[in-house]
């Protein structure tokens, strides 16, 4: 997937396919930060990435109440949802940094909640809701904010 050009998705299935295609460039130790409003399609993108690593996308759900879901496929996929965090210390308590520097790929929704913990070399993806099911996906090599 070309990192310099925004991708437009017309459906949930296209967003999942974009995630799967993006997953081809990932390897152990990569951290991917996903930003966008509620309902923008972050979890659908994660489903695609996870499917690239052999995880059934139907088993991928937002870990809103558990903070992290672990999926075991060809490579571990760690899916964080930091939306409900009040303090970065909560992420430290569950060992977020060990995941970030571990043997799998980390996908972090709402990374701004744990900003100082995110590795400098993380990949940032912003998903914008345009209309109906149309989304625009921007991939950045560093935090665009």
N, C-alpha and C positions, 0 to 999 in steps of 0.2 A: 504494500500500500504506500503510495506516494505521501510522504510526510509534509510536503510543502503545499499541497492542494487540498482545500476543504472537500469533504465528500458529502453528497446529498443522498439521504435515504428517503425513500417514498413509503416504506412500510416497516413493520416490526421485523419481518423476515429479512429485509435488506440490511437492517441494523445488525441483526444476528450474523448475517453473512460477512458484513464489514468487520465485525469483531473476530470472526474466524480467520479472515484474510490477514488482519492485523496480527493475530496470534502467531503467524508464521515467522515473524521477525523477533519473537521473544525467546529468552533463554533463562535458565535458573538465575535467580538473583535480581531479575528485573522488577521494578516497581512502576506501576501505571496508576496515575491519579486521574479520576474521572470527575469532572465538574459539570454542572447543569442543574436546572430547576427540578423540583419534584416532578416525576413523570416524563422527564426528557428522553429517557431510554438508556440510562446508564447500565441498569441491570440486564437489559436485552443485549447490550454490547458485551457485557461480561459473559453472558450465555454463549456468545459466539467464540470468545477467546477460550473459554473452558472447553467448548466442543472441539476446538483445534487440538487440544491435549487429551482427547478421548473421553471427556466427561459428557454424560448425557445432559443436554441443555435443559431438559424438563426437571432435572434435579437441582438446578441452580436457582436459588431464591435469595432475595435481599436479606442479609443478616441484621436487619434493623434492631431486633431485640437481643441478639446474641453477640453483636459486634463483628464476629468473624465466622465464616463458614469455610471449612477445608474440604476440597474436592480432590480425589485421588484418581488420576488417569495416568497417561504416559509421563507426566511430570505433575507434582503437586501444584494446585492453584489455590491461593488464599484470597478470599473475597471479604474485604472489610467494608462496613458501613458505619461511618463515624457520626452520622446525623444526630444521634441522641447523646453524644458525649458532651459533658459539661466542661471537662478539663483534660488536657493532654496526659496527665498522670494516669487517667483511666486506661489509656492505650498502653502506657508503660507497664501497668499492672498485669495486663494479659500477655505481655511479651512481644508487643508489636515490632520492636527493633530486631528481635531474633528472627521473626518472619521476614523482615525486610532484607536481611543479610543471610537468608537461609537457602534451602535447596529447591525452592519453587518460584513461581511467579506470583507477585502480589498485585491485586487490583483493589484500589482504594476509592470508595465513593465518599464524598464530602471530606476530601483531604485537608481543606482549610481549617478544620477543627483540630488537626494535629500537625499544623504547618511546620513547626520546628523539628519534628521527628522525621519528616520526609527526606529521603536521601537526595543529595544535590543532583544526581544523575537520573532522577525519576523522569518518566515520560508523562506529559500532561495531555489529556484529551478533554475538550469542551464540547458538549452536545447541546445544541440549541434547538428548541421546539419552534418550528417555523409556522406550521398550520396543519390541522388534522393529524395525519400520520407522518408528515414530512419533517425531517430532522436534518441539521447540518452538523457534521462532525469535523472538528479541527484537531489535528494532532501536532503537539509542540515538543521539542526536545527539552524544554525547561518551562517553568511556570510562567505563563504569559501575563499574569497579573502584575 
